[in-house]
Amino acid sequence: MMKEKIEALRARFASELSDAKTPEALEALRVAFLGKKSPVSDLMSELRNVPKEEKAEAGQLINSVKSEIAEAIAKTGDKLKAEALLAEIRSAKKYNPTLPRRKKSGSYHPITLIQREVEEIFISMGFTVEDYPEIVDDYHCFEALNIPKHHPARDMQDTYYIENGQLLKTHTSAAQNHIMRKYGAPLRAIFPGRCFRNEATDACHENTFFQMEGIMIDENISISNLIYFMKSMLSEVFRRDINVRLRPGFFPFVEPGFELDISCLICGGNGCPSCKNSGWLELCPCGMIHPNVLRDGGIDTERYSGFAFGLGLTRLAMMKYGIKDIRDFNSGSLKALSQFRSN
Ligand code: DAH
């Protein structure tokens, strides 16, 4: 008797389950079949009237149909949820999660990388990093640097002029006067920046390039301080001991002025085609700041002296990364630039 009833219940459940097409219908079915007042609870009550010897078997049958129903409901619930999600995905037009994600992360420009690296090194040696505009006036770019009007040194620094008489700075030295006036002495500062010159471009010349100027002003500053700081910085940038040498060089804003060479990175100083067999590479003009420049910057020249250097950041990046053509920097070529992942 009990067996037939259980079979009938199974059949009824199976047919009603196939009609349950929504989570709500399924929940109603669960309550109807497994709830407090349901065919299953009725069967449990009827168990009382079953003869003793059949009770155990009947009890087991009721329990197993009960768990069958519960399991079928849970499974159908999962299926309905998955179908609902799929329907949502199909109807959503903007976002298609089945498309492969192509993650294209950008990379820093090699000039940015080298600039940050050199900045870190100078910061660790007590220098501050200063900013300065790219559009400057004649006074800051030339006059305050001991380059009066009609001085021949201006010929090498032709640039782009704006109608109001201002110009695009030809060198980071243009900030020297402003920074001396801002801080006074003693002073240690570097100021990286983009510079411009009206020049025909080739593999070594660009109309737009980057420099990093540095000045240190204090009592008893001499050329040995200059050599020490440059050697320390360059040895860190190139991660090896770098030898430097100074040759005389002329720049109106320093006296004496120098060209600083470093031992060739390829041959280590023995001579090779890269250094034209000299063992040295020209890297950075520098010198002791001219008293006229200090005075214009409001510095007491009786008490203080200082050195300055104009590091070619673009040139340094070419050396460090082995870039042969300066025009690659501004080419916007992702193939070239994406090789410089920040680390
Ligand atoms: N401003 C110079 C240039 O771009 C480079 C330079 C030379 C900077 C000597 C300096 C220096 O600070 O001492 O040609």
Residues whose N, C-alpha, C, O or C-beta is under 5 A from the ligand:
A	BS01	DAH	T170 H171 S173 F251 V254 P285 C286 G287 A308 F309 G310
